């Protein structure tokens, strides 16, 4: 699993990164089963996860305890509740594995130590923050102006494979549409 992370970091930072092996040693391999809750709202987020294999859902519950999915994170991407991780405050979101997943986790103390000891690792954190922010803003701004069918077409174009990989209920939650509407419109694609 560390080889997947190593390749990812080389792609982000270039091949000449001093202390790359030291950085990789800080990550703990974590294997989780489907539906494992990695973070529950109200807990402090203690880790950032690199997904070597699998898929994670970042979500909240509405007043009726329905899930609203903010993000679906797949292989070769990072996942965390960044506000809680950075501040040490309780998380406002939940993170769950929606497939059996192989993750590499780094806790807050080790993460901060690596940012100080290996300057290039600080770039990784900035890129993770920027990508997370850009993804959320883009998705929010795009989805506001799209019909349900257009959101499904967007997903098929920009996140190919998710519709076949995940449940209709999860995809509908991610797209912000009712699962029955999703099922009906899926036939029109």
Secondary structure, 3 states (H helix, E strand, C coil): CHHHHHHHHHHHHCCCCCCHHHHHHCCEEEEECCCCEEECCCCECCEEEEEEECEEEEEEECCCCCEEEEEEEECCCEECCHHHHHHCCECCCEEEECCCEEEEEEEHHHHHHHHHHCHHHHHHHHHHHHHHHHHHHHHHHHHHHCCHHHHHHHHHHHCCCHHHHCCHHHHHHHHCCCHHHHHHHHCCC
